[in-house]
């Protein structure tokens, strides 16, 4: 149980910081530009940029495999 908790702790900390940061940035953008952001308005500028998301997972897997 301790190993599982220790392995998930970085992910929990990431989510604890990421979610409030995203909410705050969304609020600031909407307040500054006075335009509500919708789910349809959020997109990648380049379609291939979504592959960069795979890089983070692969980096974590490689880091874990080196231990």
KEKE-3310 file (N, C-alpha, C; in steps of 0.2 Angstrom, whole numbers, plus 5000, padded with zeros to 4 digits):
npx = (5004:5010:5019:5011:5004:5015:5019:5009:5008:5016:5007:4995:4999:5002:4989:4983:4988:4987:4973:4967:4976:4972:4959:4960:4967:4958:4948:4954:4958:4945:4940:4948:4948:4934:4926:4918:4925:4923:4921:4922:4930:4943:4957:4971:4984:4991:4988:4997:5003:4997:5003:5013:5009:5010:5023:5026:5021:5028:5041:5040:5038:5050:5058:5054:5058:5072:5075)
npy = (4994:5006:5008:5010:5022:5030:5030:5036:5049:5060:5062:5065:5077:5085:5086:5093:5105:5109:5109:5120:5130:5130:5134:5147:5153:5152:5160:5173:5175:5176:5187:5197:5198:5198:5188:5173:5157:5142:5124:5121:5131:5128:5122:5113:5122:5116:5101:5090:5093:5087:5075:5078:5076:5063:5062:5066:5055:5045:5049:5048:5034:5030:5035:5028:5015:5016:5015)
npz = (5000:5004:4994:4982:4986:4987:4974:4967:4973:4966:4955:4961:4968:4956:4950:4961:4960:4946:4943:4951:4945:4931:4932:4938:4927:4917:4922:4923:4909:4904:4911:4907:4892:4891:4885:4884:4886:4877:4876:4863:4858:4862:4856:4848:4840:4829:4822:4824:4835:4846:4848:4856:4869:4871:4873:4886:4894:4889:4893:4907:4909:4904:4914:4925:4921:4922:4935)
capx = (5000:5014:5022:5006:5003:5021:5020:5003:5009:5017:5001:4990:5001:5001:4982:4981:4991:4985:4966:4966:4979:4968:4953:4962:4969:4952:4944:4958:4957:4938:4939:4952:4945:4927:4924:4918:4928:4919:4925:4923:4935:4950:4960:4978:4985:4993:4985:5002:5005:4994:5007:5018:5006:5012:5030:5026:5020:5034:5046:5038:5039:5057:5061:5053:5061:5079:5076)
capy = (5000:5012:5009:5013:5029:5034:5031:5041:5055:5065:5063:5069:5084:5088:5088:5098:5112:5110:5111:5127:5135:5131:5138:5154:5156:5153:5166:5179:5176:5178:5194:5202:5198:5198:5183:5167:5152:5136:5118:5121:5136:5126:5117:5113:5126:5112:5094:5085:5095:5083:5070:5080:5074:5056:5062:5066:5048:5041:5051:5045:5027:5029:5037:5023:5009:5016:5014)
capz = (5000:5004:4987:4978:4988:4985:4966:4965:4976:4961:4951:4966:4968:4950:4950:4966:4957:4939:4942:4952:4940:4925:4934:4938:4921:4913:4925:4921:4902:4902:4913:4903:4886:4891:4880:4887:4882:4877:4874:4855:4856:4864:4851:4846:4834:4824:4824:4826:4842:4851:4849:4862:4875:4872:4876:4894:4897:4888:4898:4914:4908:4904:4920:4929:4919:4923:4942)
cpx = (5004:5017:5017:5005:5009:5022:5014:5004:5011:5011:4996:4992:5000:4994:4980:4983:4988:4978:4965:4970:4975:4962:4954:4964:4963:4948:4948:4957:4950:4937:4942:4949:4938:4924:4924:4921:4924:4924:4926:4929:4942:4952:4968:4979:4987:4991:4991:5005:5002:4998:5012:5015:5008:5019:5031:5025:5026:5040:5046:5040:5046:5061:5060:5057:5069:5080:5077)
cpy = (5006:5013:5012:5020:5033:5035:5036:5048:5061:5067:5067:5076:5088:5090:5093:5105:5114:5112:5118:5132:5136:5135:5145:5157:5157:5159:5173:5180:5179:5185:5199:5203:5199:5194:5176:5161:5146:5130:5118:5126:5133:5120:5118:5118:5121:5105:5090:5087:5091:5077:5072:5077:5067:5056:5063:5059:5044:5043:5048:5038:5026:5030:5031:5017:5010:5015:5007)
cpz = (5000:4997:4982:4980:4986:4978:4964:4968:4971:4957:4955:4967:4962:4949:4955:4964:4951:4939:4945:4948:4934:4926:4934:4932:4917:4916:4923:4913:4901:4905:4909:4896:4885:4886:4884:4883:4883:4875:4867:4853:4858:4859:4850:4840:4828:4826:4826:4833:4848:4853:4855:4868:4876:4875:4883:4897:4895:4892:4905:4914:4908:4910:4925:4928:4921:4931:4943)
residu = (UNK:UNK:UNK:UNK:UNK:UNK:UNK:UNK:UNK:UNK:UNK:UNK:UNK:UNK:UNK:UNK:UNK:UNK:UNK:UNK:UNK:UNK:UNK:UNK:UNK:UNK:UNK:UNK:UNK:UNK:UNK:UNK:UNK:UNK:UNK:UNK:UNK:UNK:UNK:UNK:UNK:UNK:UNK:UNK:UNK:UNK:UNK:UNK:UNK:UNK:UNK:UNK:UNK:UNK:UNK:UNK:UNK:UNK:UNK:UNK:UNK:UNK:UNK:UNK:UNK:UNK:UNK)
# end
